[in-house]
Amino acid sequence: MQTGNLINGEFVQAASGNTVTVFNPADDMPVAEVPDSGEGEIARAIDAASEAFPKWSATPAIERAGLLRRWAGFMLRDSERLAALMTAEQGKPLAEAEGEIKYAASFLTDAAAQAETLSGSVVPSPKQDMRITAIRQPVGVCAAITPWNFPSAMLARKLGPALASGCTMLAKPAHETPLSAIAMAELGVEAGLPKGVFNIVTCDAKLFSATIFGDRRVRKVSFTGSTPVGRTLMKQGAENLVRLSLELGGHAPFLIFEDADLDAAAEGLIVSKFRNAGQTCICPNRLYIQASVYDEAMDRLRKKIEKLKVGPGDVEGVQIGPLINDKAIKKVDRHIADAKQHGAEVLCGGERAKPQAKDRTLADRFYAPTLLSGLKPAMAMAKEETFGPVIAAAPFDTEAEAIGLANSTPYGLASYFYTRDHSRAIRVAEAIRAGIVGVNSGGVSTAQAPFGGVGLSGYGREGGPWALDEYTDVKYISTGVAER
Ligand code: SIN
C-alpha cells in the first residue's frame, strides 16, 4: 500500500522527511504515516498538472472516458480492501464504507459517460456572412480540497468530471483521511493515468490554499467543507479570479405531513440522518412533524432509533461508528446540553455511548443515537449543523408554517419531506429553498443527479452533465463567410 504523495506519476515522500500519523478514530491506534508536505511538493504538483494539461486536454474524450472506466473497475475489484482502509481511518461501518467505494466508482463512470457526450452548439446567426459556434473547453489545472466524511466519493466526484473534461488536477485530502485518496490514486496509476494528470499532496490545508491561489496556473478550485472556510477560499481566489465550486455546510429540514406514510417517513429519516453517524452534509438536523401525527411519528422513530447498534465500524452489524475526533463529539455534547437547557426532552440517547470490544480499548468518541422533542429556534442545533447522530423535533400546524420553518436558516443544501398529497408535494418542493429536495425519499445521493446548495451552503453542482459545466469554459467562435 502506498502512503506517499502522487506527483508526476511517482509516489514520493516530503523532501523534508516530515510525516503525520493517521489514527483510527475508534481506538486511537495509528494506521499509517503520510507525508507532511511543504510548499515545494505543492508547487511540483502544480508544475506536473500544468505540463500534463496540453496533451491530456487534446486526448480524445473516448480515451479519457476509457481511463475513468478502468479506474472505476479497479475500485470495484478492490472494494473490500478499500472499505477496510476507509473504516480504519474514518470510522464508518464497513458496509457503509463498501457502499461509498461503489458510490465513488459511479462518479468516475458517470463522468466517463458525460465526457463522451459533452458538446457545444451551432447557433442560428443573425447575419448572412457570419456563423456562430460555441465549443466547450477544459478550464485548465484544477485543485480539489476534499473532506474526511466521504474520503473516496467526494474525491471521485471532483476528479471524475475534471479529468473527463480534459482538465488536470491536484488534490489535497483531509488530514484525518488521506489513505483512501492515496489508495484511489494508486488504482488510477494501475489504470494507466498519464503522469501529472492527477496528483495528490498531503499537507497543511492553509499552506495548500495559499500556494494554489498564489499560482495563476490554477484556474479552478472545488471544495467540500465548512461555510467559513468557503468564504476564506473565495477571498483568496479573488486576486486571480479563480473559478470555485463550494459544497458547504447544510442544515437540512425534514418535514412529515399528517397525510404521510409514517413508516416510510421514519425509514427515510433513519437512512438520511444516521448514515455515517450523522456526519453528512445532507443529513437532516431539524425535524418538523404535523401536530396531529406528532406523537405517533415520534414513537415510531424512537423505536427504530433505539435499535441502531453503536460500535467500531469493523464489527459485524454495527450501524453507528465513532465520531471523527474529539472536537466532533464535544460539539454534540454542547448541542445536547444546550437543547436540554432550552427544555428539550430526551426520548432516546442523549449521552455518549460506551460500546465494548473484547480485544482493544475503545476511544470515548461514540454517541448514542438520539431523538429529542421540543426543538426551539433559539437552540444551537436549530441554527448550526450538529454533525452527529442526533435529531430534534418540533410540531407544526399548517403547510405554510412548515415551509417557513424549513426556510428559517440561511443554509440550503438538502431538504426532505413526506406527504401522500400530490399537489402538496409539488407546492412544497417548489417553495423550499435548497439545492436538493427529497420528496418521500431519504436517500437522494446518486452520481447522475445535480448535487449542491444555495445560500450559505455554497454554489456549483456536482454530478451528471452539470458537473462538467464547472470544469469547462464556453468559447464563442465567430466565423466570417464571404459571398461567392
Ligand atoms: C456530503 O455529505 O458531503 C456528501 C453526501 C453524499 O454525497 O451523499
Boltz pocket constraint, residues with backbone or C-beta under 6 A from the ligand:
constraints:
  - pocket:
      binder: B
      contacts: [[A, 149], [A, 150], [A, 153], [A, 224], [A, 279], [A, 280], [A, 281], [A, 282], [A, 283], [A, 445]]
      max_distance: 6.0
